[in-house]
């Protein structure tokens, strides 16, 4: 299926409509769908690392598509040239805007957007614009034909070159990812007066620096050189200028260094949100309803009767409150953490798990929630809760772990959730390591490091050490190279506000990392956050446990695009790691155990394939005990 998208400008609109490529791939099948996107030459940089767009065409080169057939054309430009071009192509269907009998007209699904645009009937268009409560993302999704639009967000993932630009900038200015770095981007293009005044911007910088001693980065465009000089002269705080001549390779890279971004309604806003920066949006003459925050930020709307007026004479930005900005700033940099321990019939081990959770070496405030379906486990946990106010109890209805987690997600409002189990113990660095990792807003999900309790002296102990070491090497390599990482259910963490619901027929540690990756987040590896695991000691328990774990990944295709993001836990991936069988053993006995492990894993994958493909026996969300691992 060939799909053409025509979205050329403005640059901020190109960024915020980028979600439709991923949505269309999901709707029609990523393997079956090729997406072409016509845009401005400057905007082509915004697609450099986008796996959902097959080919980006500069608007000057669009005629090369003249003889190509498209199943669907989506034209989001309302000018005569692009409407004429879209209408001239061979296609099955066009959505958006067309040229008919010399007039620019909307297709049926685009009528609402057209009627409130500059081409709509005046003054009704202005009235409709002010009355509109729909987010831009919803409006565009309705034009395109995407139902579950809330799932998708603007997509912008940095390239290796851009990451180097960012790291070089941090190094030059003696900054690190652990620093509170605040980007100030309060200018705007000349079309409407959306900028915060020079004087207010300088005062805002001084307030932030005085209270937080934050590192302040000042952003601007080519027309804001003099403006930024005035801001720096009026401010009494140290300011690092990022320059006003950055292109669309450099500009996103520098925004990506920020912990928090304060911006007017301009290109920087859409890039900041696409890069998952915590963002404060300053809004005056433009529509606040159309601007989505994707659970990343806060809107500050001018206290003015003139908002959403789209007037060139608007003075509403003068009514922006600096005190309100500081209140939103405080709420955004605060991190509420809950450590969730899920258990079932683990009354013998839950006490030890809770004790390790209590003994965290950290300055971060965190709570502990113990979830279990049985009275025996909960009664043990309640004794700890009576002495420690941080500990809360949740009765799991007994319908499975993922089912219980969805109920927990509804119950607690923390920013970060750390998940662990009642039959394992975490080390005292886990909370600190995860919390520090999440200071980087780009990281949405992170895994800890499983460590076996067993030594290498027995066969099953050797197998456990071998597999955990292989997983550690894969995760470390992927994290260092900004690649995808699958998490360990024994210990992992994620930003709760971004994921509020998970499917129950696939393991939570399998699906959650993919859900974040598809939104453009990085997956982190907190290798100093260790979790200690007692492993099985017999063949029946080993094969039962491994088959269940592997089946938990077989249904991923129902919920995420594993063609764009390659699955990690597959037979093919394991086969590539065969060399470790020869490098890991220290003696002949370990070498033969390694060979046995290879055959055992092969048997496991054959069993998984047979069960899922021929017997239709898939992963189910239910608690299962493996006695020898207790």
C-alpha positions as CSV (number, residue, x, y, z in Angstrom):
1,X,0.0,0.0,0.0
2,X,1.4,3.4,-1.0
3,X,0.5,6.4,1.0
4,X,1.6,10.0,0.3
5,X,1.5,12.7,2.9
6,X,1.9,16.4,1.9
7,X,2.9,18.5,4.8
8,X,5.4,21.2,4.0
9,X,5.1,24.0,6.6
10,X,5.2,25.6,9.0
11,X,8.1,23.6,10.5
12,X,6.3,23.3,13.9
13,X,3.3,21.8,12.2
14,X,5.5,19.3,10.4
15,X,6.8,18.1,13.8
16,X,3.4,17.9,15.4
17,X,1.8,16.0,12.5
18,X,4.7,13.5,12.3
19,X,2.6,11.0,14.5
20,X,0.4,10.1,11.5
21,X,3.1,8.1,9.8
22,X,3.3,5.7,12.7
23,X,-0.5,5.6,13.1
24,X,-0.9,4.7,9.4
25,X,1.7,2.0,9.6
26,X,-0.2,0.5,12.5
27,X,-3.5,0.8,10.8
28,X,-2.5,-0.8,7.5
29,X,0.4,-3.0,8.5
30,X,4.0,-1.8,8.6
31,X,5.3,-4.5,6.2
32,X,2.5,-3.8,3.7
33,X,2.7,0.0,3.8
34,X,5.2,2.5,2.2
35,X,4.8,6.1,3.3
36,X,6.1,9.0,1.3
37,X,6.3,12.5,2.7
38,X,6.6,15.7,0.8
39,X,8.0,18.6,2.8
40,X,10.3,21.7,2.9
41,X,14.0,21.0,2.4
42,X,14.7,22.4,6.0
43,X,12.1,20.0,7.4
44,X,13.8,16.9,5.9
45,X,16.2,16.9,8.8
46,X,13.2,16.2,11.1
47,X,12.8,12.8,9.5
48,X,16.5,11.6,9.7
49,X,15.8,8.9,12.2
50,X,12.1,8.2,11.7
51,X,11.5,4.5,11.0
52,X,7.9,5.1,9.9
53,X,8.5,7.2,6.8
54,X,10.0,5.3,3.9
55,X,11.0,8.3,1.7
56,X,11.1,12.0,2.3
57,X,10.8,14.2,-0.8
58,X,11.7,17.8,-0.9
59,X,8.9,19.9,-2.3
60,X,11.0,21.0,-5.2
61,X,11.3,17.3,-6.3
62,X,7.7,16.3,-5.9
63,X,7.1,16.0,-9.7
64,X,9.1,12.7,-9.6
65,X,6.0,11.2,-8.1
66,X,3.8,12.3,-11.0
67,X,3.5,8.8,-12.5
68,X,3.3,6.9,-9.2
69,X,0.0,5.4,-8.0
70,X,-1.1,6.0,-4.4
71,X,-3.8,4.1,-2.5
72,X,-4.1,7.1,-0.2
73,X,-3.0,10.7,-0.5
74,X,-3.2,13.0,2.6
75,X,-2.8,16.6,1.6
76,X,-2.6,18.9,4.7
77,X,-1.7,22.0,2.8
78,X,-4.4,24.6,1.9
79,X,-2.6,26.4,-1.0
80,X,-3.5,26.1,-4.6
81,X,-0.2,24.6,-5.8
82,X,-0.3,21.6,-3.4
83,X,-4.0,21.1,-3.8
84,X,-3.6,21.0,-7.6
85,X,-0.7,18.6,-7.3
86,X,-2.5,16.2,-5.0
87,X,-5.6,16.3,-7.3
88,X,-3.4,15.5,-10.3
89,X,-1.9,12.3,-9.0
90,X,-3.3,8.8,-9.7
91,X,-4.9,7.7,-6.4
92,X,-7.7,5.6,-4.9
93,X,-8.5,8.2,-2.3
94,X,-7.5,11.7,-1.2
95,X,-8.1,13.2,2.2
96,X,-7.4,16.7,3.3
97,X,-7.6,19.5,0.7
98,X,-8.1,19.4,-3.1
99,X,-8.5,21.7,-6.0
100,X,-11.8,21.4,-7.8
101,X,-13.0,23.8,-10.5
102,X,-10.3,26.3,-9.5
103,X,-11.4,26.3,-5.9
104,X,-9.6,24.9,-2.8
105,X,-12.0,22.6,-1.1
106,X,-11.8,20.2,1.9
107,X,-12.6,16.5,1.6
108,X,-15.4,15.4,3.9
109,X,-13.2,14.6,6.9
110,X,-11.4,17.9,6.6
111,X,-14.4,20.2,6.6
112,X,-14.2,21.0,10.3
113,X,-10.5,22.1,10.1
114,X,-11.2,24.0,6.8
115,X,-14.2,25.9,8.3
116,X,-12.1,27.3,11.2
117,X,-9.0,28.1,9.0
118,X,-8.2,31.3,7.2
119,X,-10.0,30.0,4.2
120,X,-13.2,29.5,6.1
121,X,-16.1,31.9,5.9
122,X,-15.5,35.1,8.0
123,X,-16.3,35.8,10.8
124,X,-17.6,32.3,11.4
125,X,-14.2,30.8,11.1
126,X,-12.8,32.9,14.0
127,X,-15.8,32.0,16.2
128,X,-15.3,28.3,15.4
129,X,-11.6,28.6,16.2
130,X,-12.2,30.1,19.6
131,X,-14.9,27.6,20.4
132,X,-12.8,24.6,19.3
133,X,-11.8,22.3,22.2
134,X,-10.2,19.6,20.2
135,X,-6.4,19.0,20.2
136,X,-4.6,19.5,16.9
137,X,-3.6,15.8,17.0
138,X,-7.3,14.8,17.2
139,X,-8.3,17.0,14.3
140,X,-5.6,15.7,12.1
141,X,-6.3,12.1,13.1
142,X,-10.0,12.6,12.1
143,X,-8.9,14.0,8.7
144,X,-6.6,11.0,8.2
145,X,-8.9,8.4,9.5
146,X,-7.2,7.3,12.8
147,X,-9.4,6.2,15.6
148,X,-7.1,5.7,18.6
149,X,-5.3,9.0,18.1
150,X,-4.4,9.3,21.8
151,X,-1.9,6.4,21.4
152,X,0.3,8.5,19.1
153,X,2.7,11.4,19.7
154,X,4.9,13.6,17.5
155,X,8.0,11.5,16.6
156,X,11.5,12.8,16.7
157,X,14.5,10.6,17.6
158,X,18.0,12.0,17.4
159,X,20.7,10.6,15.2
160,X,24.2,9.7,16.4
161,X,25.5,12.9,14.9
162,X,22.9,14.9,16.9
163,X,23.7,13.1,20.1
164,X,27.4,13.9,19.7
165,X,26.5,17.6,19.2
166,X,24.5,17.5,22.5
167,X,27.3,15.7,24.4
168,X,30.0,18.0,23.1
169,X,27.9,21.0,24.1
170,X,27.5,19.7,27.6
171,X,31.2,19.0,27.9
172,X,32.2,22.4,26.7
173,X,30.0,24.0,29.3
174,X,30.9,21.6,32.1
175,X,27.4,20.2,32.4
176,X,26.1,16.7,32.9
177,X,22.7,14.9,32.6
178,X,22.4,15.0,36.4
179,X,22.3,18.8,36.4
180,X,19.1,20.8,36.3
181,X,19.3,22.4,32.9
182,X,16.5,24.8,31.9
183,X,15.9,25.9,28.3
184,X,14.4,29.4,27.8
185,X,12.8,29.8,24.4
186,X,10.4,32.8,24.8
187,X,10.8,34.4,21.4
188,X,8.6,33.7,18.4
189,X,8.3,34.3,14.7
190,X,6.7,37.6,13.5
191,X,3.4,36.2,12.3
192,X,1.7,36.8,15.7
193,X,3.0,38.4,19.0
194,X,3.5,35.1,20.9
195,X,6.8,36.1,22.6
196,X,7.2,36.9,26.3
197,X,8.7,40.3,26.7
198,X,12.5,40.8,27.1
199,X,12.0,42.2,30.6
200,X,9.8,39.4,31.8
201,X,12.1,36.8,30.4
202,X,15.1,38.3,32.2
203,X,13.1,38.4,35.5
204,X,12.0,34.7,35.0
205,X,15.6,33.6,34.5
206,X,16.6,35.4,37.7
207,X,13.8,33.8,39.7
208,X,14.7,30.3,38.4
209,X,18.4,30.7,39.1
210,X,17.9,32.3,42.5
211,X,15.7,29.4,43.7
212,X,17.3,26.4,42.0
213,X,20.8,27.4,40.9
214,X,19.8,25.8,37.6
215,X,21.9,26.1,34.5
216,X,20.1,28.4,32.0
217,X,20.3,27.9,28.3
218,X,18.9,30.7,26.1
219,X,17.5,29.8,22.7
220,X,16.5,31.9,19.8
221,X,16.2,32.2,16.0
222,X,18.0,34.3,13.4
223,X,15.7,37.3,14.2
224,X,16.3,37.2,17.9
225,X,20.0,38.0,18.2
226,X,19.4,41.5,19.5
227,X,16.5,40.3,21.7
228,X,18.7,37.7,23.4
229,X,21.5,40.2,23.9
230,X,19.1,42.5,25.8
231,X,17.8,39.5,27.9
232,X,21.4,38.7,28.9
233,X,22.2,42.3,29.7
234,X,19.1,42.7,31.9
235,X,19.5,39.4,33.8
236,X,21.7,39.1,36.9
237,X,22.2,35.4,36.4
238,X,24.7,33.3,34.5
239,X,23.3,32.4,31.1
240,X,24.6,30.1,28.4
241,X,23.6,31.1,25.0
242,X,22.9,28.3,22.4
243,X,23.2,30.8,19.5
244,X,20.6,32.0,17.1
245,X,21.8,30.4,13.9
246,X,21.2,26.7,14.6
247,X,19.8,24.5,11.8
248,X,17.4,21.7,12.3
249,X,20.1,19.3,13.1
250,X,21.7,21.4,15.8
251,X,18.5,23.0,17.3
252,X,16.9,19.6,18.4
253,X,20.2,18.4,19.6
254,X,20.6,21.4,21.9
255,X,17.0,21.2,23.2
256,X,17.7,17.6,24.0
257,X,20.2,18.7,26.7
258,X,17.5,20.4,28.7
259,X,15.8,18.9,31.8
260,X,12.9,21.4,31.4
261,X,12.0,23.7,28.5
262,X,10.0,26.9,28.9
263,X,8.8,28.1,25.5
264,X,6.2,30.2,23.7
265,X,4.0,28.6,21.0
266,X,6.6,28.1,18.3
267,X,8.8,25.5,16.6
268,X,10.9,25.0,19.7
269,X,7.7,23.9,21.6
270,X,6.9,21.1,19.2
271,X,10.5,19.9,19.0
272,X,10.7,19.9,22.8
273,X,7.6,17.9,23.3
274,X,8.6,15.4,20.5
275,X,11.9,15.0,22.3
276,X,10.0,14.3,25.6
277,X,11.3,17.3,27.4
278,X,9.2,18.5,30.4
279,X,7.7,21.7,29.0
280,X,6.0,24.8,30.1
281,X,4.0,26.4,27.3
282,X,3.3,30.2,27.3
283,X,0.1,30.9,25.4
284,X,-1.5,34.1,24.3
285,X,-3.0,34.9,20.8
286,X,-3.1,31.2,19.6
287,X,-5.4,28.3,20.5
288,X,-4.5,26.6,23.8
289,X,-7.0,23.8,23.1
290,X,-5.0,22.7,20.0
291,X,-1.8,22.3,21.9
292,X,-1.2,18.9,23.5
293,X,1.2,18.3,26.3
294,X,1.3,14.4,26.1
295,X,1.6,14.3,30.0
296,X,4.9,16.1,29.7
297,X,4.1,19.6,30.6
298,X,1.9,22.5,31.7
299,X,0.1,25.2,29.8
300,X,0.1,28.8,31.1
301,X,-2.6,30.8,29.4
302,X,-2.5,34.6,29.6
303,X,-5.1,36.1,31.9
304,X,-6.5,38.2,29.0
305,X,-9.8,38.5,27.1
306,X,-7.7,38.5,23.9
307,X,-6.5,34.9,23.9
308,X,-7.0,32.8,20.7
309,X,-7.6,36.1,18.8
310,X,-4.9,35.5,16.2
311,X,-4.5,39.3,16.0
312,X,-1.3,41.0,15.0
313,X,-2.0,43.6,17.6
314,X,-2.6,41.2,20.5
315,X,-1.1,42.2,23.9
316,X,-2.2,39.1,25.8
317,X,1.4,37.9,26.4
318,X,1.9,40.8,28.8
319,X,-0.6,39.2,31.1
320,X,1.5,36.0,31.6
321,X,2.2,35.5,35.3
322,X,5.7,34.7,36.4
323,X,4.4,33.4,39.7
324,X,2.3,30.9,37.8
325,X,5.3,29.8,35.7
326,X,7.3,29.2,39.0
327,X,4.4,27.2,40.4
328,X,4.3,24.9,37.3
329,X,8.1,24.7,37.4
330,X,8.0,23.4,41.0
331,X,5.4,20.7,40.1
332,X,7.3,19.5,37.0
333,X,10.7,19.0,38.6
334,X,9.3,17.1,41.6
335,X,9.6,13.3,41.3
336,X,7.2,11.1,43.2
337,X,8.4,7.5,43.3
338,X,6.5,4.3,44.3
339,X,8.2,1.0,44.6
340,X,5.7,-1.7,43.8
341,X,6.3,-5.3,45.1
342,X,3.9,-7.8,43.5
343,X,3.6,-11.2,45.1
344,X,1.4,-14.3,45.3
345,X,1.6,-16.9,48.1
346,X,5.1,-15.6,49.0
347,X,4.7,-15.2,52.7
348,X,8.1,-16.9,53.2
349,X,10.0,-14.3,51.1
350,X,7.9,-11.1,51.2
351,X,9.4,-9.9,54.5
352,X,12.9,-10.0,53.2
353,X,11.8,-8.3,49.9
354,X,10.2,-5.5,52.0
355,X,13.2,-5.1,54.3
356,X,15.5,-4.6,51.2
357,X,13.1,-2.1,49.8
358,X,13.1,-0.1,53.1
359,X,16.9,0.1,53.3
360,X,17.5,2.3,50.2
361,X,20.5,4.7,50.3
362,X,18.8,7.7,48.7
363,X,17.7,11.3,49.3
364,X,14.6,10.8,47.1
365,X,11.3,10.3,48.9
366,X,9.6,7.1,47.9
367,X,6.7,4.9,49.0
368,X,6.4,1.1,49.0
369,X,3.2,-0.6,47.8
370,X,2.8,-4.4,48.4
371,X,0.3,-6.2,46.2
372,X,-0.9,-9.8,46.7
373,X,-4.1,-11.8,46.3
374,X,-3.6,-14.0,49.4
375,X,-4.1,-13.3,53.1
376,X,-0.9,-15.1,54.2
377,X,1.4,-12.7,52.2
378,X,-0.7,-9.6,53.0
379,X,-0.6,-10.4,56.7
380,X,3.2,-10.4,56.7
381,X,3.3,-7.2,54.8
382,X,0.8,-5.5,57.2
383,X,3.1,-6.1,60.1
384,X,5.8,-4.0,58.3
385,X,3.2,-1.4,57.3
386,X,2.2,-0.8,60.9
387,X,5.8,0.3,61.7
388,X,6.6,2.2,58.4
389,X,4.1,4.8,57.0
390,X,5.7,4.6,53.6
391,X,4.3,1.1,53.1
392,X,0.8,0.6,51.7
393,X,-1.1,-2.6,51.1
394,X,-3.1,-3.5,48.0
395,X,-5.3,-6.6,47.7
396,X,-4.8,-8.1,44.3
397,X,-8.1,-9.7,43.1
398,X,-6.2,-12.8,42.0
399,X,-6.8,-12.5,38.2
400,X,-3.2,-12.2,37.2
401,X,-0.3,-9.8,37.6
402,X,-1.0,-7.5,34.7
403,X,-4.6,-7.3,35.7
404,X,-3.5,-6.2,39.2
405,X,-1.0,-3.7,37.8
406,X,-3.7,-1.9,35.8
407,X,-5.7,-1.5,39.0
408,X,-2.6,-0.2,40.8
409,X,-2.0,2.3,37.9
410,X,-5.4,3.7,38.5
411,X,-4.8,3.9,42.3
412,X,-1.5,5.7,42.6
413,X,-0.4,9.0,41.0
414,X,3.4,8.7,41.2
415,X,5.6,10.0,38.5
416,X,7.9,7.0,38.5
417,X,7.0,3.4,39.3
418,X,9.6,0.8,40.2
419,X,8.4,-2.8,39.8
420,X,9.8,-5.8,41.6
421,X,8.6,-9.2,42.9
422,X,8.0,-10.6,46.4
423,X,10.4,-13.5,45.9
424,X,13.5,-11.4,45.1
425,X,15.6,-8.8,46.9
426,X,16.8,-5.5,45.5
427,X,20.1,-3.9,46.6
428,X,20.1,-0.6,48.5
429,X,21.0,1.5,45.4
430,X,18.0,0.7,43.3
431,X,15.8,3.7,44.0
432,X,18.8,6.1,43.8
433,X,20.0,4.7,40.5
434,X,16.6,4.7,38.8
435,X,15.8,8.2,40.0
436,X,19.1,9.6,38.8
437,X,18.6,7.9,35.4
438,X,15.2,9.5,35.0
439,X,16.7,12.9,35.4
440,X,17.2,12.5,31.7
441,X,13.7,13.3,30.3
442,X,14.4,11.2,27.2
443,X,14.4,8.0,29.2
444,X,10.9,6.6,29.6
445,X,11.6,3.1,30.9
446,X,14.7,1.5,32.5
447,X,15.7,-2.0,33.7
448,X,17.8,-3.1,36.6
449,X,20.4,-5.8,36.6
450,X,19.3,-9.3,37.7
451,X,22.0,-11.2,39.6
452,X,21.7,-14.9,40.4
453,X,22.2,-16.0,44.0
454,X,23.7,-19.3,42.8
455,X,27.4,-19.9,42.1
456,X,28.7,-21.5,38.9
457,X,29.4,-24.7,40.8
458,X,26.2,-26.5,39.8
459,X,24.7,-26.9,36.3
460,X,21.6,-24.8,36.9
461,X,23.7,-22.2,38.8
462,X,26.0,-22.1,35.8
463,X,23.1,-21.7,33.4
464,X,21.7,-18.9,35.5
465,X,25.0,-17.0,35.6
466,X,25.6,-17.6,31.9
467,X,22.1,-16.3,30.8
468,X,22.2,-13.3,33.2
469,X,25.7,-12.3,32.0
470,X,24.6,-12.5,28.4
471,X,21.6,-10.3,29.1
472,X,23.8,-7.8,30.9
473,X,26.2,-7.6,28.0
474,X,23.3,-7.1,25.5
475,X,21.7,-4.4,27.7
476,X,24.9,-2.5,28.3
477,X,25.8,-2.5,24.6
478,X,22.3,-1.3,23.6
479,X,22.2,1.4,26.2
480,X,25.6,2.7,25.2
481,X,24.5,2.8,21.6
482,X,21.0,4.3,22.2
483,X,19.4,1.0,21.1
484,X,16.3,-0.8,22.2
485,X,16.4,-2.8,25.5
486,X,14.0,-5.3,26.8
487,X,13.5,-5.1,30.6
488,X,13.6,-7.7,33.4
489,X,10.4,-8.3,35.3
490,X,12.5,-8.8,38.4
491,X,13.3,-5.1,38.6
492,X,12.4,-2.3,36.2
493,X,10.9,1.2,36.3
494,X,9.0,3.6,34.0
495,X,7.3,7.0,33.9
496,X,3.8,6.2,35.1
497,X,2.0,9.3,33.6
498,X,2.9,8.1,30.1
499,X,1.6,4.5,30.4
500,X,-1.7,4.1,32.3
501,X,-2.9,0.7,30.9
502,X,-1.2,-2.5,29.7
503,X,-2.6,-5.6,27.9
504,X,-3.1,-8.7,30.1
505,X,-2.1,-11.4,27.5
506,X,1.5,-10.3,27.3
507,X,4.1,-9.9,30.1
508,X,4.4,-6.4,31.5
509,X,8.2,-6.4,31.2
510,X,7.8,-7.4,27.5
511,X,5.3,-4.8,26.3
512,X,6.0,-1.7,28.4
513,X,9.5,-1.0,26.9
514,X,8.1,-1.3,23.4
515,X,5.3,1.1,24.3
516,X,7.8,3.7,25.4
517,X,10.1,3.1,22.4
518,X,7.3,3.6,19.9
519,X,6.6,7.0,21.5
520,X,10.3,8.0,20.9
521,X,11.7,7.5,24.4
522,X,15.0,5.8,25.2
523,X,15.2,2.7,27.4
524,X,17.7,3.0,30.2
525,X,19.9,0.4,31.9
526,X,20.6,1.0,35.6
527,X,23.3,-1.6,36.0
528,X,24.1,-0.6,39.6
529,X,20.4,-1.3,40.6
530,X,20.8,-5.0,41.2
531,X,18.1,-7.6,42.1
532,X,19.1,-10.9,43.6
533,X,17.3,-14.0,42.3
534,X,17.0,-17.6,43.5
535,X,16.8,-19.7,40.4
536,X,15.4,-23.2,39.8
537,X,17.5,-26.3,40.4
538,X,15.8,-29.0,38.3
539,X,14.8,-29.6,34.7
540,X,11.0,-29.6,35.1
541,X,10.9,-26.2,36.8
542,X,13.5,-24.7,34.4
543,X,11.7,-25.7,31.2
544,X,8.3,-24.7,32.6
545,X,9.7,-21.2,33.6
546,X,11.5,-20.5,30.4
547,X,8.7,-21.6,28.1
548,X,6.3,-19.3,30.0
549,X,8.7,-16.4,29.8
550,X,9.3,-16.9,26.1
551,X,5.6,-17.2,25.4
552,X,5.1,-13.9,27.0
553,X,6.8,-12.3,24.0
554,X,5.0,-14.2,21.3
555,X,1.8,-12.0,21.5
556,X,3.7,-8.7,21.3
557,X,2.8,-8.2,17.6
558,X,-0.8,-7.6,18.7
559,X,0.1,-4.4,20.5
560,X,3.4,-3.1,19.1
561,X,5.1,-2.9,15.7
562,X,7.9,-5.4,16.2
563,X,8.8,-5.1,12.5
564,X,10.0,-1.5,13.1
565,X,11.5,-2.3,16.5
566,X,13.1,-5.8,16.3
567,X,12.2,-8.2,19.1
568,X,15.2,-9.0,21.3
569,X,14.1,-12.3,22.8
570,X,14.0,-14.6,19.7
571,X,15.6,-17.8,18.7
572,X,17.6,-15.8,16.0
573,X,19.0,-13.4,18.5
574,X,20.2,-16.3,20.7
575,X,21.8,-18.0,17.8
576,X,23.9,-15.0,17.2
577,X,25.3,-15.2,20.7
578,X,26.6,-18.7,20.2
579,X,30.3,-17.6,20.6
580,X,29.7,-16.9,24.3
581,X,29.3,-20.7,24.8
582,X,33.0,-21.0,24.1
583,X,34.3,-17.8,25.8
584,X,32.4,-18.0,29.1
585,X,33.4,-21.4,30.4
586,X,36.4,-21.7,32.8
587,X,36.8,-25.4,32.6
588,X,35.7,-28.6,30.7
589,X,32.8,-29.2,33.0
590,X,31.4,-25.7,32.4
591,X,32.0,-26.1,28.6
592,X,29.8,-29.2,28.6
593,X,27.2,-27.5,30.7
594,X,27.2,-24.7,28.1
595,X,26.6,-27.2,25.3
596,X,23.7,-28.7,27.3
597,X,22.3,-25.2,27.7
598,X,22.3,-24.7,24.0
599,X,20.3,-27.8,23.4
600,X,18.0,-26.9,26.3
601,X,17.3,-23.5,24.8
602,X,16.7,-25.0,21.4
603,X,14.2,-27.5,22.9
604,X,12.5,-24.6,24.6
605,X,12.1,-22.6,21.4
606,X,10.8,-25.7,19.6
607,X,8.2,-26.1,22.4
608,X,7.2,-22.5,22.3
609,X,6.7,-22.7,18.5
610,X,4.7,-25.9,18.7
611,X,2.5,-24.6,21.6
612,X,1.7,-21.3,20.0
613,X,1.5,-22.2,16.3
614,X,0.0,-25.7,16.5
615,X,-1.7,-26.0,19.8
616,X,-2.8,-22.3,20.1
617,X,-1.6,-22.3,23.7
618,X,-0.4,-18.8,24.4
619,X,0.7,-16.8,27.4
620,X,-2.0,-16.2,30.1
621,X,-2.0,-13.6,32.8
622,X,-2.1,-15.8,35.9
623,X,0.2,-16.4,38.9
624,X,2.3,-19.5,38.5
625,X,4.5,-20.9,41.3
626,X,7.9,-22.4,40.5
627,X,8.7,-24.1,43.9
628,X,12.4,-24.6,43.5
629,X,12.8,-20.8,42.9
630,X,11.2,-20.0,46.2
